[in-house]
């Protein structure tokens, strides 16, 4: 879990509130065999039920994404009819379009490869490591070669990319549908193997392509230029 923390409740009616300033927010929570159903609402609007049950554990996936909002202050309360575990952080993203009030989340491991939808395609400059306990399904697709490129194709309205933050990670660029590339610095003083490093804006529903490039550059504090992809979360 992000930063190693979980705020949890096993009491019906337990309530948590997040206040933020921005245009959109995504909530990450545990999905597991012992998790219950919670409701989430924003700015006093209608509550939306979120079922956090899963037959296998995913401790840090996106379970709810707000619609695009007017820029400013917002409040997102949630309550738990059953057992629910919520990590401390959420991700906030700017947006220019609205999303479905009940988006479906699809998680794609970074080692699901090919040239079709919901698949990553890596050039020859990437390697694979398996058996990593702190990464989704234990896999990392990585590169320490400048110019190494990966492509992810998906159908949906938004995608969030998970990658390693660590002392030896470099700077990558990410672009969607041929748009302007955004630089992402994956250096961190302490390792976080599965956090979200980039979230797309809300997109029109349909087919999209994300392009990831290892720039070969690094933060001055980093010891390397490695880029390691964990997974993608698709909103449909």
ABEGO torsion letter per residue (X at the ends): XBGGBBBBBABBGBBBBBBBBEABBBBBBBBBAABBBBBBBBGGBBBBBBBABBABBBAABBABBBBBBBBEBBBBBBBBABBBBBBABBBBBBBABBBBABBBBBBBBAABBEABBGBBBBBAABBBBBGBAABBGGBBBBBABBGBBBBBBBBEABBBBBBBBBAABBBBBBBBGGBBBBBBBABBABBBAABBABBBBBBBBEBBBBBBBBAGBBBAABABABBBBABBBBBX
